[in-house]
Amino acid sequence: MAIRKEPESRYSSIDHFTDDIKRFLANKPVKAHHDFFSYRTKKFIKRNKNIFIPAAIIFIIINLGLAGIIWQGYIAAKERDTAKPEADKSNRTKSFLLEMITSPNQTKDESKVKVVDAITEASQKLSKELRNHPEIEVEIRTMLANTYENLGVYDSAETELLKAHLITKKVFGNKSLETAVRLKSLALI
């Protein structure tokens, strides 16, 4: 600014020139430089390093902490959304099995209820009550097949496993682990 060709662009006095040099040495904006926001910000940061650096570090730490909290909230919501269908599935299975166990009526014909009869009745209800929940139906049919097998009623066990296998193929496909498990159980029966 001191050596510009136009006299009106130069410093008007030595005091103004001295003042600009003092401002430069104090890391303050000088008149010789264009007054941009970024220039003034750089000068402010240089002048206030001792305050700005700790404040910037605290700001970064707070933002990282907030990002971590938001991320954990996202993960928790995702796990909740995953757990809810599993809880519903478990509750449906439990209610069906409780109904199966408590439904036999001994007063009907004054005779003792046999386990095989209760399982057969449950098997007949199964397709109607759980037609919209094939995974649950497969699990219960597999449990019924295991019960039939333990009682030595192998034909009924095979029938239940065949039904479970067909549903598993439809839901999970031919090459799924679930289908392979049902085929193995079927082969063992």
N, C-alpha and C positions, 0 to 999 in steps of 0.2 A: 504494500500500500504506500510505502514511503517513496518508491521510485516509479510510480505510475506516470504516464505521459500527461494525462489530464490533471491540471492543478487542483480542480475541485474534488477529485477522487483521492488525493493525498491527505495525510494528516494535516489538520489546520494549524497545529502548534506542536512544539516539542513536548509539551505536557501530555497531549493526547497520545503521542508516540510512546512516551515513558509509561503512561497508564496502560497501554496495550501490552507492553513488555512485562509489566508487573502482573497483569492479568494472565499472560501466558505462563509465567513462572509459577503462578498460584493455581494452575490448571483450571482457569476460568475461561469462558468464551471471549475471544478477541474480536475487535471490530474489523480486522483485516480479513477475517474468514467469513464465508457465507453463513448466514444464520439459519441452519437446518436443525430440525428436532434431533436427528441422530447425532449431530455434532455436539449440541448442548448436552445430550444424554451421556455421551462418552466423557465429556469434561466433568460432568457431575459425578459419574462413577469413579473416575480417576481421583477426584478431589475427596470423595467419601469412601475410599476403599475399606477402611476399618469398620465402617458400618454396613456398607453394601454387601461385602463378601459373606459375613455371618448371616445377614438377612436373606441373601440368595440361597445359602445352604439350608437354612430353616425352611424357606419356601419350598425348596426341592424335596426335603424330607417330608414335609406335610403333604405335598402332592403325591409322593410315592406311597405314603401311608394311606391316603384316600383311595388311590388306585388299587392298593392291596385289599382294602375293605370292600370296595366295589367288586373286585374280582372274586373274593371269597363269597360275597352275597350272590353273585352269578352262579358260582359252583354249588352253593347250598340250594338255590332255587332249582337248578338242574337236577340235583340229587333228589330233591323233594318231588319233582315231577316224575322222576323215574320210580321212586318208591311208592307213590300213590297207586299206580295200577297193580303193583305187586301186592300191596296191602288189600286192595279190592279183591284181587284174585284169591288171596289167602282167606279173606272173610267169606267169600262165596263158597270156597271149598269147605271151610269149617262148618258153615250153616247147612250145606248139603249133607255132610257126614253126620252132623248132630241129628238132623231130621231122619236120616237113614237108621241111626241107632235107636232113636226114640219113637219111631213110627209104628213098629209092630204092635198089634192089638191082641192081647191074649184072651180077652173076654169075648172075642168074636166067635170062636168055636171051642172055647174051653180047653184048648190044647196048648202045649208049649210051642213057642215060636222057635223055629230053627234058624241058625245063622244063614244057611244057604237060601232060605226063603226071603229073609231080609235083604240079602245081597241081590237076589234076583229081582225083587221089587224095586230096589234102588237103581239097578241097571235099566229097568224099563222106564223109570222117571227121568233118567239122566239126559237122554236126547232132547226131551221136551224142555226141561228146566234150564239147561246150559247150552242151548243151540247157538247162542250169540257169544259164547265163551269157549271156543274149541280147545285152548290150552288147558283150561281147568277140566274139561271133559276128558281129555287124554290122560291127565294125571289121575283122575278118579277111576277111569276105566282100568288103568294100569294097577292101581291099588286093589280094585275088585278082582282083577285077574290073579294077583298075588294071593289074595285071600282064598279064591277058588282053588288055586294050586296047593296052598297049605292044607285045605280041606280034602284034597284028593279028587276034586271035580275038574278034571283036565279039559273036558270038552267045553265047559263054560269058560274056563280060563282062556282057552284058545280063541273062543268067540269074542271075548272082551278085548284081547290083545289085537285081534284082526280089526275090530272097530277102531281101536286106538291108533293102529298103524295107518289105516286109511285116512283118518282125520289128520294125523301127523304129516303124511305125504301131501295132503291138500294144503295145509297151513305152512309147513316149512320146506317142502320140496323133497325130491327123491334123494338128493345128495347131502342132506343135512345130518348133523350128529344125532338129532332127536329121532329121525327116521331109522338110522342105523341101530340106535339103542332099542327101539321097538322091534326091529327085525331080529335082533339078538335074543330078546326075551321070547319072541314068537318061536324061534328055532329051538330054544331050550324047552319050551312047553311041548 
